Amino acid sequence: HDGAYYCVSPWALTWDNENYYLIAYDPSAPEGSRIRNYRVDKMENIQLTEEKREGAQHFRGSFSPAAYARKMFGMFSGHEEIVRLRCRKDAINILRDRFGSELMVQPDDSTHFFASVTVAVSPQFYAWVVGLNGAVRIVAPQHVCDGFRKLLLEQLEE
């Protein structure tokens, strides 16, 4: 971001895809996206300030860095959504690896099931779906389906 400085409140450190990420609260970010992550090896000129750390209400109790990382794809942020997926039964282990063993599924037919998962909707999430080569399809909400379709059509035009 052109060398811009960020003033955030650090809360956790996590490891994803061979990189450490600082999970922090950014009070200047729009409501609903104030929990952010930053790749530690890309940080420069880190300074400790006298400012009071903010965001405790978001990190108390049930916050889990591991659960947070599962929602992200490549630790790219996006608007968090509950997305309904229709999946082939042979993809169950892929989904459990990604979203945890507590993943709840609903049978569909003899070869498919549905799963509702919380994800940060981003191009990286869409790429994950494409990479599964039809084993997973986004079925709701409609605006996420539309965003996926739009991204695919834009890629075909390029």
GROMACS elastic network, one bead per residue, 0.5 to 0.9 nm:
[ bonds ]
;  ai    aj funct       b0    kb
    1     4     6  0.56835   500
    1     5     6  0.88057   500
    5    45     6  0.89537   500
    6    26     6  0.82066   500
    7    26     6  0.71003   500
    7    27     6  0.85412   500
    7    28     6  0.85740   500
    7    49     6  0.87227   500
    8    24     6  0.60714   500
    8    25     6  0.56195   500
    8    27     6  0.71910   500
    8    28     6  0.86029   500
    8    36     6  0.88578   500
    8    53     6  0.80403   500
    8    54     6  0.81347   500
    9    23     6  0.86996   500
    9    24     6  0.52905   500
    9    25     6  0.50083   500
    9    26     6  0.65374   500
    9    27     6  0.83771   500
    9    51     6  0.88614   500
    9    52     6  0.81963   500
    9    53     6  0.50773   500
    9    54     6  0.57399   500
    9    55     6  0.72320   500
   10    13     6  0.83742   500
   10    22     6  0.67881   500
   10    23     6  0.62163   500
   10    25     6  0.64565   500
   10    26     6  0.89285   500
   10    53     6  0.75842   500
   10    54     6  0.86751   500
   11    22     6  0.75625   500
   11    23     6  0.58421   500
   11    24     6  0.52570   500
   11    25     6  0.73002   500
   11    53     6  0.88921   500
   11    55     6  0.85663   500
   11    56     6  0.83674   500
   11    59     6  0.73456   500
   12    21     6  0.83299   500
   12    22     6  0.59672   500
   12    23     6  0.50152   500
   12    24     6  0.68515   500
   12    59     6  0.89762   500
   12    65     6  0.67960   500
   13    20     6  0.67639   500
   13    21     6  0.56615   500
   13    23     6  0.59025   500
   13    24     6  0.87877   500
   13    40     6  0.89005   500
   13    65     6  0.75224   500
   14    19     6  0.82872   500
   14    20     6  0.55941   500
   14    21     6  0.52670   500
   14    22     6  0.65977   500
   14    23     6  0.73628   500
   14    65     6  0.63005   500
   14    66     6  0.73693   500
   14    69     6  0.77377   500
   15    18     6  0.65813   500
   15    19     6  0.55454   500
   15    21     6  0.61684   500
   15    66     6  0.87409   500
   15    69     6  0.84608   500
   16    19     6  0.54036   500
   16    20     6  0.64228   500
   16    21     6  0.73813   500
   16    69     6  0.72270   500
   16    74     6  0.74793   500
   16    75     6  0.73344   500
   17    20     6  0.84513   500
   17    74     6  0.71518   500
   17    75     6  0.87257   500
   19    39     6  0.69615   500
   19    40     6  0.76402   500
   19    41     6  0.77152   500
   20    38     6  0.84719   500
   20    39     6  0.60339   500
   20    40     6  0.56311   500
   20    41     6  0.73601   500
   21    37     6  0.59978   500
   21    38     6  0.52748   500
   21    40     6  0.53516   500
   21    41     6  0.83918   500
   21    75     6  0.81467   500
   22    36     6  0.81679   500
   22    37     6  0.53834   500
   22    38     6  0.51546   500
   22    39     6  0.63919   500
   22    40     6  0.62066   500
   23    35     6  0.69511   500
   23    36     6  0.57782   500
   23    38     6  0.66877   500
   23    65     6  0.78534   500
   24    34     6  0.81221   500
   24    35     6  0.57400   500
   24    36     6  0.54035   500
   24    37     6  0.60872   500
   24    38     6  0.79521   500
   24    55     6  0.83642   500
   25    29     6  0.87554   500
   25    34     6  0.55251   500
   25    36     6  0.61684   500
   25    37     6  0.86148   500
   25    53     6  0.85892   500
   25    54     6  0.67034   500
   25    55     6  0.55724   500
   25    56     6  0.85507   500
   25    58     6  0.83120   500
   26    29     6  0.56291   500
   26    30     6  0.88575   500
   26    33     6  0.83764   500
   26    35     6  0.63059   500
   26    36     6  0.67084   500
   26    54     6  0.81619   500
   26    55     6  0.80015   500
   27    30     6  0.79761   500
   27    31     6  0.84118   500
   27    34     6  0.61297   500
   27    35     6  0.87582   500
   27    54     6  0.74388   500
   27    55     6  0.77177   500
   28    31     6  0.86912   500
   28    34     6  0.74964   500
   29    32     6  0.83206   500
   29    33     6  0.63116   500
   29    34     6  0.51356   500
   29    35     6  0.84872   500
   29    36     6  0.88010   500
   30    33     6  0.57404   500
   30    34     6  0.63622   500
   31    34     6  0.61661   500
   32    35     6  0.79826   500
   32    79     6  0.78454   500
   32    80     6  0.83706   500
   33    36     6  0.70486   500
   33    77     6  0.84565   500
   33    78     6  0.79281   500
   33    79     6  0.70075   500
   33    80     6  0.83024   500
   34    55     6  0.85154   500
   35    55     6  0.83721   500
   35    58     6  0.79945   500
   36    77     6  0.72494   500
   37    75     6  0.72239   500
   37    76     6  0.81975   500
   37    77     6  0.77054   500
   38    41     6  0.88774   500
   38    42     6  0.79129   500
   38    43     6  0.77499   500
   38    75     6  0.85598   500
   39    42     6  0.56266   500
   39    43     6  0.69061   500
   39    75     6  0.86858   500
   40    43     6  0.54189   500
   40    44     6  0.88851   500
   41    44     6  0.83430   500
   43    46     6  0.68395   500
   48    51     6  0.86419   500
   49    52     6  0.84316   500
   50    53     6  0.89112   500
   51    54     6  0.87726   500
   53    56     6  0.78756   500
   54    57     6  0.84646   500
   55    58     6  0.55989   500
   55    59     6  0.69670   500
   56    59     6  0.52195   500
   56    60     6  0.60023   500
   57    60     6  0.56497   500
   57    61     6  0.88121   500
   58    61     6  0.86652   500
   58    62     6  0.88042   500
   58    63     6  0.71572   500
   59    62     6  0.72128   500
   59    63     6  0.50825   500
   59    64     6  0.81008   500
   60    63     6  0.62617   500
   61    64     6  0.86132   500
   63    66     6  0.89157   500
   63    67     6  0.77678   500
   63    68     6  0.77018   500
   64    67     6  0.51925   500
   64    68     6  0.61431   500
   64    69     6  0.86483   500
   65    69     6  0.61504   500
   65    70     6  0.86896   500
   66    69     6  0.51692   500
   66    70     6  0.63346   500
   67    70     6  0.51137   500
   67    71     6  0.67125   500
   67    99     6  0.77500   500
   67   100     6  0.80220   500
   68    71     6  0.54860   500
   68    72     6  0.68471   500
   69    72     6  0.51872   500
   69    73     6  0.77348   500
   69    74     6  0.86306   500
   69    75     6  0.66448   500
   70    73     6  0.73696   500
   70    75     6  0.87641   500
   70    97     6  0.89933   500
   70    98     6  0.59884   500
   70    99     6  0.56787   500
   70   100     6  0.78229   500
   70   118     6  0.89160   500
   70   119     6  0.78585   500
   71    75     6  0.84294   500
   71    77     6  0.89601   500
   71    80     6  0.80273   500
   71    98     6  0.82929   500
   71    99     6  0.73177   500
   71   117     6  0.82649   500
   71   118     6  0.61076   500
   71   120     6  0.57172   500
   71   121     6  0.88502   500
   72    76     6  0.59328   500
   72    77     6  0.62855   500
   72    78     6  0.79813   500
   72   119     6  0.62997   500
   72   120     6  0.54441   500
   72   121     6  0.82450   500
   72   122     6  0.86324   500
   72   124     6  0.85217   500
   72   125     6  0.77194   500
   73    76     6  0.57153   500
   73    77     6  0.77893   500
   73   119     6  0.81869   500
   73   120     6  0.73993   500
   73   121     6  0.86646   500
   73   122     6  0.78234   500
   73   123     6  0.88289   500
   73   124     6  0.55686   500
   73   125     6  0.55945   500
   73   128     6  0.76990   500
   74    77     6  0.86793   500
   74   124     6  0.67916   500
   74   125     6  0.85472   500
   75   124     6  0.89069   500
   76   120     6  0.77603   500
   76   122     6  0.71015   500
   76   123     6  0.86628   500
   76   124     6  0.70411   500
   76   125     6  0.87555   500
   77    80     6  0.83895   500
   77   120     6  0.58324   500
   77   121     6  0.76486   500
   77   122     6  0.68985   500
   78    81     6  0.89238   500
   78   119     6  0.82071   500
   78   121     6  0.50078   500
   78   122     6  0.52212   500
   78   123     6  0.88098   500
   79   119     6  0.80123   500
   79   120     6  0.52069   500
   79   121     6  0.55526   500
   79   122     6  0.76223   500
   80   118     6  0.65358   500
   80   119     6  0.54264   500
   80   121     6  0.61382   500
   81   117     6  0.80451   500
   81   118     6  0.54747   500
   81   119     6  0.56417   500
   81   120     6  0.64084   500
   81   121     6  0.66918   500
   81   141     6  0.85659   500
   81   144     6  0.86517   500
   82   116     6  0.62514   500
   82   117     6  0.53642   500
   82   119     6  0.64890   500
   82   120     6  0.89239   500
   82   140     6  0.85443   500
   82   141     6  0.79521   500
   83   115     6  0.81808   500
   83   116     6  0.54540   500
   83   117     6  0.54087   500
   83   118     6  0.61678   500
   83   119     6  0.70103   500
   83   121     6  0.87605   500
   83   138     6  0.71453   500
   83   139     6  0.77148   500
   83   140     6  0.57991   500
   83   141     6  0.62464   500
   83   144     6  0.77383   500
   84   114     6  0.68284   500
   84   115     6  0.57184   500
   84   117     6  0.65044   500
   84   118     6  0.88906   500
   84   137     6  0.86003   500
   84   138     6  0.61855   500
   84   139     6  0.56519   500
   84   140     6  0.50324   500
   84   141     6  0.70076   500
   85   113     6  0.82960   500
   85   114     6  0.55327   500
   85   115     6  0.52563   500
   85   116     6  0.61703   500
   85   117     6  0.77607   500
   85   136     6  0.63885   500
   85   137     6  0.54867   500
   85   139     6  0.55808   500
   85   140     6  0.72086   500
   86   108     6  0.81310   500
   86   112     6  0.67232   500
   86   113     6  0.58287   500
   86   115     6  0.66276   500
   86   116     6  0.89481   500
   86   135     6  0.82462   500
   86   136     6  0.57966   500
   86   137     6  0.52171   500
   86   138     6  0.64637   500
   86   139     6  0.65123   500
   87    90     6  0.81851   500
   87    91     6  0.65060   500
   87    92     6  0.77720   500
   87    95     6  0.89567   500
   87   111     6  0.84674   500
   87   112     6  0.53592   500
   87   113     6  0.53630   500
   87   114     6  0.60488   500
   87   115     6  0.75502   500
   87   134     6  0.83212   500
   87   135     6  0.55563   500
   87   137     6  0.63432   500
   87   138     6  0.88291   500
   88    91     6  0.55555   500
   88    92     6  0.75717   500
   88   111     6  0.57883   500
   88   113     6  0.64445   500
   88   114     6  0.88135   500
   88   134     6  0.83121   500
   88   135     6  0.51629   500
   88   136     6  0.65962   500
   89    92     6  0.57083   500
   89    93     6  0.89608   500
   89   110     6  0.83769   500
   89   111     6  0.55084   500
   89   112     6  0.51044   500
   89   113     6  0.63375   500
   89   135     6  0.83262   500
   90    93     6  0.74503   500
   90    94     6  0.84539   500
   90   111     6  0.81927   500
   90   112     6  0.85097   500
   90   135     6  0.77940   500
   91    94     6  0.52421   500
   91    95     6  0.64171   500
   91    96     6  0.87615   500
   91   132     6  0.85355   500
   91   135     6  0.62587   500
   91   136     6  0.75198   500
   92    95     6  0.52298   500
   92    96     6  0.61571   500
   92    97     6  0.85777   500
   92   105     6  0.89741   500
   92   113     6  0.87510   500
   93    97     6  0.59401   500
   93    98     6  0.84555   500
   93   101     6  0.89328   500
   94    97     6  0.51827   500
   94    98     6  0.62525   500
   94    99     6  0.86232   500
   95    98     6  0.50503   500
   95    99     6  0.58170   500
   95   100     6  0.75292   500
   95   101     6  0.86808   500
   95   103     6  0.77699   500
   95   115     6  0.87530   500
   96    99     6  0.52268   500
   96   101     6  0.51055   500
   96   102     6  0.76659   500
   96   103     6  0.62349   500
   97   100     6  0.56829   500
   97   101     6  0.72399   500
   98   101     6  0.89037   500
   99   102     6  0.78316   500
   99   103     6  0.63274   500
   99   117     6  0.73940   500
   99   118     6  0.85750   500
  100   103     6  0.58074   500
  101   104     6  0.85581   500
  103   115     6  0.75768   500
  103   116     6  0.83991   500
  103   117     6  0.78790   500
  104   114     6  0.87470   500
  104   115     6  0.63617   500
  104   116     6  0.74909   500
  104   117     6  0.86756   500
  105   113     6  0.64162   500
  105   114     6  0.56315   500
  105   116     6  0.75324   500
  106   113     6  0.54860   500
  106   114     6  0.50256   500
  106   115     6  0.63949   500
  106   116     6  0.89748   500
  107   110     6  0.79581   500
  107   111     6  0.87479   500
  107   112     6  0.65940   500
  107   114     6  0.62370   500
  107   115     6  0.89467   500
  108   111     6  0.76687   500
  108   112     6  0.53458   500
  108   114     6  0.63883   500
  109   112     6  0.53391   500
  109   113     6  0.68992   500
  110   113     6  0.84294   500
  118   121     6  0.89297   500
  119   122     6  0.86804   500
  119   125     6  0.76834   500
  120   125     6  0.72745   500
  121   124     6  0.79164   500
  121   125     6  0.58972   500
  121   126     6  0.76159   500
  121   144     6  0.76272   500
  122   125     6  0.51912   500
  122   126     6  0.65323   500
  122   127     6  0.86838   500
  123   126     6  0.50332   500
  123   127     6  0.61020   500
  123   128     6  0.86551   500
  123   148     6  0.81857   500
  123   151     6  0.77319   500
  124   128     6  0.62176   500
  124   129     6  0.87639   500
  125   128     6  0.50869   500
  125   129     6  0.65175   500
  125   130     6  0.88301   500
  126   129     6  0.51311   500
  126   130     6  0.63087   500
  126   131     6  0.86125   500
  126   147     6  0.89481   500
  126   148     6  0.62752   500
  126   151     6  0.83314   500
  126   152     6  0.89994   500
  127   131     6  0.59938   500
  127   132     6  0.87417   500
  128   131     6  0.50467   500
  128   132     6  0.65905   500
  129   132     6  0.54094   500
  129   133     6  0.73826   500
  129   134     6  0.77497   500
  129   135     6  0.81839   500
  129   136     6  0.61207   500
  129   137     6  0.69235   500
  129   138     6  0.79817   500
  130   133     6  0.55717   500
  130   134     6  0.70736   500
  130   135     6  0.89585   500
  130   136     6  0.82064   500
  130   137     6  0.86718   500
  131   134     6  0.82229   500
  132   135     6  0.54916   500
  132   136     6  0.63836   500
  133   136     6  0.75568   500
  134   137     6  0.64982   500
  138   141     6  0.81908   500
  138   142     6  0.89636   500
  138   144     6  0.77247   500
  138   145     6  0.60823   500
  138   148     6  0.83775   500
  139   142     6  0.72437   500
  139   144     6  0.84745   500
  139   145     6  0.65199   500
  140   143     6  0.76832   500
  140   144     6  0.66996   500
  140   145     6  0.63822   500
  141   144     6  0.55415   500
  141   145     6  0.65784   500
  141   146     6  0.88407   500
  142   146     6  0.60674   500
  142   147     6  0.85578   500
  143   147     6  0.60571   500
  143   148     6  0.85714   500
  144   148     6  0.61960   500
  144   149     6  0.86125   500
  145   148     6  0.51407   500
  145   149     6  0.62203   500
  145   150     6  0.86159   500
  146   149     6  0.50546   500
  146   150     6  0.60559   500
  146   151     6  0.85994   500
  147   150     6  0.50583   500
  147   151     6  0.61794   500
  147   152     6  0.86727   500
  148   151     6  0.52084   500
  148   152     6  0.62976   500
  148   153     6  0.86981   500
  149   152     6  0.51862   500
  149   153     6  0.61767   500
  149   154     6  0.86077   500
  150   153     6  0.51732   500
  150   154     6  0.61146   500
  150   155     6  0.86269   500
  151   154     6  0.51475   500
  151   155     6  0.62585   500
  151   156     6  0.87832   500
  152   155     6  0.51399   500
  152   156     6  0.63758   500
  152   157     6  0.88555   500
  153   156     6  0.50950   500
  153   157     6  0.63792   500
  153   158     6  0.89411   500
  154   157     6  0.51670   500
  154   158     6  0.65029   500
  155   158     6  0.53772   500
